Amino acid sequence: MIRAATPADAAAIAAIWNLYIRETTVTFLPDEKTIGDVEKMLSSDPCLVWDEAGEVTGFGRYFQFRGGRGYAHTAEHTVLFAPGRSGAGRGRALLDAVCDAAAKAGMHSIFAGVSGDNTGAVAFHAACGFDTIATLPEVGFKFGRWIDLVLMQKRL
């Protein structure tokens, strides 16, 4: 079930996020998130969770694409699931819910910044109505190597 995240979900969200930070190039973030970091994010950015019988197995959020009023109607998103907990339409349902929430909040478009290594995520976003806008070569650096960033956009 998809529901709004609460501060009580911060530890579960941090655990999911930190796995991707530590072990993958899905995110270029170098530093793990603390529970406090997630609580602060929850106080400012809309966030949804995938809840399976009281266990948070995924989360999705949107936030302003860049600072400043000129970008006030453009969002970026994050959608992540614990390993083995995506599939069966969960990712699409959560991404659709994030996009719907962004649209209701007045966002005009939403971006995905996808690691060039993550061809599955590029295909997933394309299937969800996102268009590839640009590939920024070698803008991310993680695990001792440069990684492309694929920018994908969906107009809401």
N, C-alpha and C positions, 0 to 999 in steps of 0.2 A: 504494500500500500504506500502511496506517496502522501507525505504530509509535510507541513512546515517544520523546519528544524527548530529545536529549542536549546537553551544552554546545556541541558542535560545530555544532549547528543554530542557535545564538543569532543569528548574523549574518543568516541567511535569515529567521528569525522577525522580527527587528527591521526588516528591509527591507520585509516585507509589512505589518507593523503601521504603520510610519511613513508609508507611502503613504496609508493610511486617515486617519491623524492629520493629515497635511498637506493632503489634497485633498478630504475628505468630511466629512459629519456623521454617518457611521456610528458614530463614537466622538466624544465631547465632549472627549477628552483634548487639551490644548493643546500639550504638549511631546512631542517625538519621544523614542523609546526608544533608549537606547544599548545596545551589546552587553552591557555590564556590567549594565544594568537587566534585560535578558532573562536573563542568566546567574543573577542573584539570584532572579528569578521562578522559573526552572527548579529552583532548589535548594529552593524551598518549596511550589510549586504543581504538581500533576500536569499534564502537558502532552503532547499527542499531535501528531504531524505527519503530513501526507499527503506521502509520498515517491514521486516518479516517477523511477525509474532513478537514484536518488542525489540528485535535486534536490528540495528542500523547496518545495512549491507551496502549502501551506496549513498552518494549525495550529489546534488547539483545546485549551482548558484549562478547568478549573473551579477555583473558589476559594471560601472561605467567604463567604457573602452579606454578613454584617456581623460586626464583631468581637464577642467575648464568647461564653461557653459556651452561652447561650440560643439562639444561631444555629449551633451546632456541626454540626447535621445539615441545614443549608440552604445550598445552593451557588448561585453565579452562574457563567455561562460566557461565553467568547469563542470564536468560530469565524470565522476569516478565511482567504481564499484570495487568491493573487496574481491580478491582473486576467486574465481569460480562462482561468483554470485551474479554475474551479468548473463545476458542471453535470454531467450524466451520472451523477447520484446521489452525487457526491463529498461535497457538503455534508451531505446527510442521513446518509451513512455515517459521516462524521467526528463529526457531532453525536450520532448514536446511540452511537458509541464513547465519547464524552465522558460521556454520560448513564449508560452501562453502568459505566464506571469510577467515576463518582460514587456510583452505587448500591452497587457492591461495597465502596466505602470507608465505607458507612454513611450516606450522604446520604439524606434523606427526600424532598426536593424540590429542584428546580433552577430558577433564574430566568434570564430573558433580559431585559436592559434594552435596548430597541430604540428607536432614533431615530424619532420620529414622521414624519420625512421618508422613512424607509426602508420603504415599504409592501410592497415585495417580501420583506423580512425578516420582517415581521409575518405575511404569508401563508405563508412558509416555515415559521416556527415553529408556526403553527396546523396546518399539514399534518403536522408532526412530533409532534403531541400536546400542544402548549403551549396553555394558555388565557390569554386577555387578562384580567388581574386589575384593572388600573387604567391610566389615562392621566394622567400628571402634567404639567399644562400649563406650558409655558415654564420648565422647570427647567434646561435646557441652554442655554449661550450660546456660539456659535461663528460666525465669519465675520460678526460684527456683528449677529447676530439671535438671538432666542430660539427654542428648539426644544422640542417636547414629548418626553417619554419614555414609551414604552409598556412597562409591566411585564407580562411573560408568565411563567407558571409551569407546570411539569410535575411531577406527583408521581411519584416513582420507585418 
